[in-house]
Amino acid sequence: MSATESNKKLLDEAPFIIGEWEIDPRLGRVRGRNSESDDTTKLEPQVMAVLLCLAKQPNQVISREFIEEQAWPNRVVGYDSLSTAIIKLRKALNDDSKDSRYIETVPKRGYRLIANVTPVKIDSLEIIKQANSNYLAQLTKTIKPRRQRLQLLFVVSLVTAGLVFMLYNKLPYLMTNVQVNNANTIAVLPFDNMSGDIQQEYFSDGITADLITDLSKITGLSVIARNSVFAYKNSSTNVRQIGKELAVNYLIEGSVQKNKNKVRISARLIDANSGHNLWADRFDGSIEDIFALQDKVTTKIITALKLKLSDREQQQIVRKYTNSFEAYDHFLQGWNYFWLYSKESNSLAKEHFNRAIELDPKFARAYANLALSYAYDVLNGWTTTPDANLKLAEELSQKAVSLDDTLAQVHWAVGFTALISRQYQLALSESQKVIDLDPSNADGYGLLATVLNYAAKPKDALVYMKKAMQLNPLHPSAYKVIMGEIYFNLRDYTNAIKQFEHALRRNPDAQETRLWLTASYAQSGRIDDASWQLELIRGVDPTISITTINAVIPFRDPMQLKHLIDGLNKAGLK
């Protein structure tokens, strides 16, 4: 085997290093070798595929056609797809197209990785012997990134800020201390699909997500959020390393095998510090017994951890969402599409949620998720009838609450929809109910942090945002944006810039983040950097102005608004 072939095989399987960056293809992660965890960027699968294609043949010019064939197999893609991926790679690697240290553009020929590529030496990790087929399948299904319209620039910020008028004199209503039980921190890793059919992936993912949801209802547990654990889907990282990265003491691993009308759930509880099994079992039954099987798994875990449940928690754990397996199956398929976050997948999600409701008209969670699907249409500009969609989202979310007001998910749907429709008091009360019912709801803490920050309480907001990040350690870039806004209002521009820059490396199209970064640069004295960011914003929307900002960000404290506007003025925005 030649050196090139050996290098290609290694890069298909294991982490590697280019320059000052460590690349882990299985996690889709780029991490600074000598930096804190904040210097970590998650790459979309196709962007990582482009990097792998270049890294397999370093210092060689790779044609556009070959890269596109590797990263987008069997698909016709536009010219901008590869260019956008290269831009995102350069941002992740902190590279400059004008003075490149990593990726060089060779005019009319293609691209070349000009940095050395070396393998990561891992003593405790056995290198996989072949590329994971599920991961490759995922590459072919990734949705093309979207560019949001500027009129949506501050939709969430606008609505959340409006909560301040109702909240300003009611802060005692919120929790005054954030309690974290460090002894009982747990993560449920994605259950393996053992059905031999990749089309059944939604089912094993749904079982995982529901187990996370059930365990999150227990006040004695701190449960890691869904998107953090799903970063380890199809990963070969050992359990002790995962426990360390997620800062948990316990892990749950398992598998689901669905075969016609039979189902088997296998699960084990692991001490993340030692890697030893604390409990393991498997549960067999008919597909109609799926809810009873899930209850058994949850009960066994609670027993193994020696947790004592309140009467309310016991009732919530054993409560069925629906009596119809077929309705539940459509719900899980809809949930799977919903998480893909695109106009097309959102439309498919609505079809499945509607079918679940037809099969069980009392399925509260199906109504709640259908409401969210319509609200997401409005938020992302995926509909030509936003008013009608928003009204329908409100009606569906209220229907969900009327059917079952003990579910955190339905209150989250009402609260989120209320934010979009600017029903501030309702959004506040519903977001509080989410945390009351689900003490491990990371997004709930993030929402409270945002509200507190706009209420001129950035120090309190910082506490809640840290709690959100603890529950969701591999959090989305939106968490970084919220944290950056908090630091900005604390006049800690160094940390604010760090958060915004990190968020932009993950999502270069986020104009809201770029605007806050512009103000942060300017307030810290980096006027040239601020002016450059403002030019990038104007490239997307040349009509941006101080008048626009004043119209969409009604801070409760006028000094907060003045602080932001002053920064944008210094950058040159009029």
N, C-alpha and C positions, 0 to 999 in steps of 0.2 A: 504493500500500500504506500503510495507516494505521500510526501509531507502535506501536500494540498488536500488529498483525500482524507488523511488522518485528521487534519484540522477541521475539515468540513463535518466529519462524523462527530467530533468532539463538540462543535458548536451546535449541532442538532440536539445535543443531550445535556450539556452542563453549562454552568456559568463561565464567563470569561472576562478578561480585562482589556480595555482599550484606554491607554493613557491613564487619566486619573479617575476613570469610571469603571465600576463593576457591573456587568450585564448579566441578568438572570432571565433567559428566554422563557423558562417555565412559569415564572411569576410575572412576566412582562415588565420587568423592573430595571431601571437604571439608577444606580446609587453611587454617590461619591465615596471613594475609598477612604479618605481621611476627613470625612465630614460627619456632622450629626445626621440623624434620620430625616431632618427636614430637607436634606439634599437628595431626596429620593423622588423619582418620577415614575409613574405608571404609564407605559406605552400601550396604545391600542395594538391589537394583534397584527394588523397589516403594517403598522409602522415598525414594530419589532421585526416583522418578516423582511422588510426592506433593509434594516440594519444587519440582520443575519446574512442576507444575500451579499452585502458588501464585505462583511467580516469573514466570510468563507474564502474570499479571494482578496486579501489585503494588498494594497499598492497596485492593483490591477484595475483598469478601466472597465466598468460593467455597463453595458448598454441599457438604455431606458426600457427597450423591449424585453430584454431578459429579466430585469428586475420586476417589471409589471407581471410577467408570466409567473414568476416565483411567488410574488406577494398577492396577486389576484388571479389564481389559477382558474382557467375556464370562464373568465369574465372579461367583458369589454369595459374598459375604464377610460374616463376622460383624461386629457393631458394634465389637468391640474391635480389629479389624485396623487401622482408620484411627487410632484413639486411640493404639495402640501405636506406629504409625509417627510420629505427632506427638511422642510422648514421646522417641523416638530422635532425631528432628530437633532437638528442643530441647537434648538432651544434646550432640549434635554441635556445635551452634552456641553452646553454653554459655549458653543462654537460660533464663529463669525464667518459669513460667506465671503467677506472681503479679505479676511486674513485667517484662513482656515487652518485649524490644527487637526481636524478629524475628517471631515467630508469635503472633498474637492469636486467642484463642477468642471467637467471637461467639455467645452462647447462643442455641440453637434455630435458628441460621442456618448456621453453618459456621466457616471459618477465614479469616484474612487475613494476608498477609505485609506487615508495616508498615515494613520497611526498604527503602531505595533499591536498585534493581537496575541494575548497569552492566556492560557487556561488558569482557572482558579484552583488552587490546591486545596482539596477537601478531604480530610482524613476520615471523617465519620459518615460521609455520604457515598453510597455506592452509585456509580454512574449508570444511568439507565442504558440499556443495550440497543434500544431503538427509539426513534422519535415517537412521541405520543400521538396516536391517530386521532383522538378526540380533539387535541389541541389544533391539529392541522385542519380538522373539520370546522373548528371554530373560526379559523382564519377566513374560510370561504364564505362565512355567514355574517361577518362583521358589517355593521351598518355604517355607511359613509357619514363622517362628521358633518354637523349642520352649523350654519352661521345664523345666529339669532338676529332679528331686526332690532335697530336701536330703540324703536319705540317701546320695546320690552326690556330695555337696559336696566331699569330700576323697578320692575314690577314688584318683585318680592320685597325689595328694600322699601318701596313706597308704601305698600300695604302694611308691612310690619311696623314701619315708623308711625303709621296712623294709629296703631294700638296705644301709643303713648298717651293720647288724650284721655283714654279710659284708665290707663294704668298708673299715671303719674302719682296719684295720691292713694294707690292701693297696693303698694309694694309689699306690705305685710302678708298679703294673700299668697305670695310666692314662698317657697321653702327658703329658710334663712341659712341652712347649712346643707352641704352636699355630703352625704354619708357614703363611704365606699368600704365594702366588706372585702378586704384584701385576701382573706382566707378562702373565700368561696368565689373565685373568679374562674369563669369557664368559657370555653369556645366549642361550638359544635361544627366540626369540619364537614364539608360537603359529602354526603353519602354516595358511595359508588353505585353506579347503575350496572347491576349484574344480569340484566335481562337479555343481553346479547343483541339488543336493538337500540341504536343511538336515538331513535325516535322516542324512546321511553325516558330520555334524559330529564325531561320536564317533571316526571313523576318522582324520581329520586331527589331532584332539587327541591320539589315541593314538600316532600316529607322532611327534608333538612330544615327548610324555612319554617315549617309549622312546629318542629321541635324547638327551634330557637324562640319562636313566639310563645310557646307554652312555658318554657323555662324562664322567660323574661318576666312572667307574671309573678314570680316568687321574689319577695323582698329580701330574702337571705342570699340571693345570688346576684352577681354582676355578670351579665351575659354579653359577650362580644357581638357586635352588630353583623348583619347578614353580609354586606358587601366586603367587610374585612375578612371574614372566613372564606368567602367564595374566591378570594384571590389565591387560595391554596388548592383550588379545584384542579385535579390531575397533577398535583405537585408530588415530587418524591422527597421533599424536605422531611427530615426525621422529626418525630413528635417533640423531642426536647428542644430542638431549634425553633419549632413553631411556637411552643409554649413561651420561650424566651422572647420571641419577636412580638407576640400578642400580650405578653405580661400576664399570663394566666397560670393558675395552679392545676387546672384540670382541663382535659380535652375529651371530646366524644368523637369516636370514629364509627363508621357503620357502612352498611350496604343495603340495597333494596333489590329484590328479585321478583319481578312481576311476570307471571306466565299464565296467560288466559285468565281463568277465574281464581288463580292461586297467587298468594303473595308471601314472601319471607322477608322479614326485617332482622338484620343482624346488627348488634351494637356492642361497643365496649367503652368503658370509662377508664381513662388513663391518668395516672399521676404525671403531670407534665415535667416535674422536676427530676423524677427518676426514670420515667418512661415505662414504669411497671403498670400492668393491668390491675385495676381495683375491682372490676366487675365486667363480665362478658356474658352474652346470652343471645339466643335467636328466637324469633317468634314466627310461627307459621299459622296461616289461616286463609279463609276465602277472601276474595277481594271486597266482599260486603262487610268483612270484619276489620277493615283497615283502621277505623277509628278506635276500636278496642285494642288493636295491636299497638297503635301509637300511644294510647293511654298506658299500656303495660311498660313500654320503653321509658316513658317519662316517670312513672311511679318507681321503677327500679332504680333510676338515676337518683331520684330524690331520697330513696331509702339508703342507697350506698353512701350518699353524702351526709346522711343523718340530719336532714333538714326537717324542721317542724313547720307545718303549714297552718295558716289561719283557716277558719271555716270558709271565708270568701275565696281564698286561694284554692282550697280543695274543690270547691264547686266549679271554679274556672277551669281547673286542669281537666276534669272529667267531662266538661260540657262539649257536646258535639256541635259543629258548625252547621251540619246538614245531615239528614237521614238518608240522602240519596248519594250513592257512590258515583253515579254517572254525572250528577251535578257537580260533585267535588272534583271529578276528573276534568271537566270543562273549566272549572275555576282554576285548577293548577295549570292547565294549558294557557289560559288567559293571563295568568300571573307571569308565566314564562315569557310571553310576548311583551307584556307590559314593561318588564325589566330591560328590554332591548332599546327603549327610548328612541323610537323613530315614528314618523307619521304612519308608515305602512304597518309596522308591528303593533302600534297602538290601535289601529283599525281592526286588526285580527284579534287583539285582546278583547275589544268590545264585543265582537261576535261570540266569543266563548263565554264571556260574563253574561251576556244576554241569554245564551242557551242554558247556562247554569240556573238563571232566574226562572226560565220557562219550566225547567225540570223541578225546581223547588222555589216557589214564590216567596218563601220565608227565609231565604238564604241571605242573611244580613251582610256577610263579608262580600258576597258577589255584588250586591247593590253598592257597597262602599267602594270597591275597586272599579266598578263601572263609572261611578261618580268621578273618581280620580282620572280615569281615562278621558272623560269629557273636559275636565278641568285642565289636563295637560294639553289638550287640543288648543284651548284658549291661550294658555301660557306660552306655548311654542309657536303660535301662529299657524297651526295645522288645520284651521277651519275658516270658511268664508262666512260663517254665522256665529261669531263669538258670543253674542248676547244670548242666543237661543241655547248654545251649548252650556254656557255658564248657568243659566236658569235650570237646565236639566240636571246639571251636576249638583246644584243645591237641593233639588227635589229628591234625587236619588240618595244623597248622603243623609238627608233627614229621614228618608224611608228606612235606611239602614239602622239609624239610631232608634227609631220607633220599634224595630223588630228585635233589637238586642243592644241595650245601652251598657252592657258589661264588657264589651270588646273595645280594647284600646284602638284597634284599627278603624272602627267606624267613627270614633271621635276624631282621629287623625284626619279622616276624609272630610268631616264637617269643618274642622279647623282650617285645613288647607284650602278648601273651597271658599270659606269665609274670607281668608286672606286675599284670594284673587278677586272676590266681589266687594272687598273693603268693608265687611261687616266686622268692625274691630273688636267690639265687646265679645261677640260670639267666638271669634278666633282666639281671643285670650282665654276664655273659660274652657273652650274645648281642648286647647293645647295643654292646659293644666290637668284636665281629666286624663289625657293620654299618659302623662307621667304618673298620676295617681294609680292608674290601672296597670301600667307597665314601667316599673322603676328602672328598667335597663334600656329605655327608649332613647337612643343617642340623639336622634333628630329632634325629639321633644326638648332635650336640654339645649340643643343648638338654637331652637326657636326662642326659648326663654332668654338665652344669651343675647340674641339679636334685639329682642324687645328691650331688655335692660340697657343695652348699649345706646339705643335711640332715646331712651328715657334719661340720658345723662348719668347713667350708672355703670360706666365702663369697668370699674374695679370689680363690681359684683358680676358683671357679664363675663369677665375673664374666668372666674371660678366655675361658672356653669359651662363655658365653652371647653375648659380643660376636662371637665367631667364627660362631655360629649365625645371628645377625642380619645379619652381613656376607654370608653365603651366601643368606640369605632376607630381603632388605631390606624387602620389602612383607609382612612376616611377620604371622601371625594374632595375635589379641589374647592368646592363651595365652603367647606369648613375652614380652609385657609383664608378665604376671602372674608368670612365673618371675623376670624381672629385678627386679620389685618385691619379691619375697620375698628375693632376694639382698641388695638394698639395705637391706631391713628388718633382716636379720641382721647387716649391717654398721653398723647404727644410723644410716644415712643416710636419715632419714625424709623429707627434702625430695624426694630422687629417688625414693624408694619411693612416695610419694603421687602424684608425677607419673606414674609407670608405671601405678599402679592406676586413677587417674582416667581416663587415656587408654584403658585396657582397658575400663572401664565405659562410656565413650562409644560404643565399638564394640559392646559386648554388655551392656546394662543388666540382663539377667536373670542374670548370672553371680554367684551368691551367694558362691562361694568368694572371688572378687575383692573383693566388698564387705566380707567379714569381715576380710580382710587390710588393707583400707583403713581399717576401723574401728580396728584395733589401731594402725596407723600414725598416724592422726589423734591418737589418745589419747596415744601415746608422745611425740608432738611438742608436746603441750600444747593441742591443738585439741579440747577435750572436747565442746563443743557440736556440732561437726561429727561427732565420733565417735558421740555419742548419737543423732543423727539417722540415721546409717547403720545403727546397731543397730536402730532402730525399723523401718526398711525391711526388714531381715532378718527381724525378728519378724513382719512382715506376711505373709511367705511361710511361715515356720514358727515359730509361737509357742512351740514346745517347745525351741528352741535353748538350750543351757546350757553352762557350763564342763565339766560332766561329759561332755557329748557331744564337746566338743573334745578333752578328755583321752583319750577312748576311741578316737578315730580318727586322732590324729597322734602316733605313738610316735617322737619324735625320739631320735636316739642320744645327743645331749648334752642332759641335763635342763635346762640353763640356756637352751637355745634354746626349749624348750617354756614355761619360766617367763617368758621375754621376751614371747612371744605372749600367754600367759594374763594377764600383768600389764596389757598394753594393753587387752585385752577387759574386764578387771575395772574399769579406769579409765573405760571407756565405759558401764559399768553392767550388764555381763553377769555373772550369778551362777551 
